[in-house]
Amino acid sequence: MSFVEPTFLAFFVLVFAGYWLLNDRRWQNLLLLVVSFVFYGWIHPWLMVLLFASAMLDYVAARRIVETPDRANLWLGLSVVGNIGALAFFKYFDFFIEGFGSALQSIGLQNDVHALGLFLPLGLSFYTFQTMSYTIDVWRKQLDMRTDVVDYLVYVCFFPQLVAGPVERAANVLPQFERPRTFNQSMVRSGLSLALWGAFKKVVLADTLAPYVDLVFVTKEPSAAMIWAGALGFTVQVLADFSGYTDIARGTARMLGIELMDNFDHPYLAASPMEFWQRWHISFSTWLRDYLYLPLSFSPWVRKYLTIPGTEPWGYLAHTSRALFITMLASGLWHGSTVNYVAWGMYYWALGSAYAYAQAKIPKRVKRKRNWRPFTVPLMFAFTVTGMLIFRVPSLGRLGGFLTLNPLAGTQDQWIATTVLLSVTLAVALPSVLAMLASFYVLPKLERSPYLLPVQTTLWTAASIAMFIFARGAGADFVYFQF
Amino acid sequence: MSSTIDRLTDVFRDVFEDDDITLTRATTAKDIAEWDSLMNVALMLNVEQSFGVHFNSSEVSGLKDVGGLIDLLDARMGAK
């Protein structure tokens, strides 16, 4: 079930009413668990089996880690291998099989290997990371192992964040499920505002822009200007889409008295690659930081076998660059099995390493001489748009072709297409920019004023009307892009 | 011998090249603009060197503020 289909609205109204009528945390959790399975099984019932298996693997692994400390490492390994194994099987099996098949063919052998035609179970990438973090935290003794299986399963299966995150940490969410929740009107209003804003971003902004952007990347011979306008459009679209999804997740969770972590913090205002990762898909990048990047930097095994002694400051830079390489490769692979996701990861590794080098080499007096952000923020944004292009192109071969085009060439139709795309992108970006400015300057004042209620209600109505109009109009493609 | 927080302040000033840094137990990465994931690793490596200890990744990821770092260091130094 998708957040932006009418069925979800009916589903959520029923869940919301039942949840607050129950008024006992144990029954509430049981209800959440049942409806989460309904929500997830709606797509395909067997998906629930995989979800349940992954969740129970970590439930058992964490218990065993605590109960049999001498075998803690073994159980941690089982959890990691089980989760990564499931992810790798569904995500990459066909990719490798196809690659293997064509390799056989290229050396003249008959190709008898077949792809299984697997589809990636929805949410698998998110919930396996979430359950793994639980086991690792217990193993690290940063979290108490849980015995109540319902509370634990609700933490894994909670429907608002099951399918596309935020990738929650047990330390943040589990205690919330373990204590009674009280109905609070302002909490529900704030949750509803957030969810509606998220739906608006998805339905009105992202989905309006999507068909224009898609056309650029299916057009046979786009001009360079069209491609860059497409990359810019995709940059705007993907943030509206993903942060919209996150806001619906956080908003609906808040209406049920559960506060989920934030996933986006104005990522396009970042002034460096590192700052970008602190602002973009935060729950995922902090996961990589805590469970991959830091172990790569500090684990005794890495220190013993992989550090380069006596080459400071190059030792530190090499150390950082290597840890970044593995982290960004993992990030690319997590997104998908095609080569351009790997290239995208490598692009951020190169950016991160160059940044680390510059940080070490540029003297502090130069850095402190003035506020560089007016220059570094647009520069980083240009790097982000380029990254989005790598992310979005259908194949790396096409990317190479795109980048060698004459930037100023183009037919009249192509220039019109570029202008239209840029105009739609700007029109879509404007509400997001206005909302950002409002959240900085207006919202803090408004929250303390008596006008909050009427302003909120007006905005809800306006957003709902806009969604009604745009949801019906979406999907109409613009003719000029076909040329 | 100077206290742990004084020694830490010296390491912070050295790593971030800023003599105005004053640490309290409540100081977090949010209080120092340049304290990002990369600098955190550089900082922790320098703290290790200066105090003659080794951290593991659980300890580094479990730190929430400077207070946590001081407690960790004190526990290590006490155990020596």
Interface residues (C-beta under 8 A of the other chain):
Chain A: R140 K141 Q142 S272 M274 E275 W277 Q278 R289 D290 Y291 Y293 L294 P295 S297 F298 S299 P300 R303 Y316 H319 T320 A323 G352 Y355 A356 Q359 K364
Chain B: E17 D18 D36 S37 L38 M39 V41 A42 M44 L45 H54 F55 N56 S57 S58 E59 V60 S61 G62
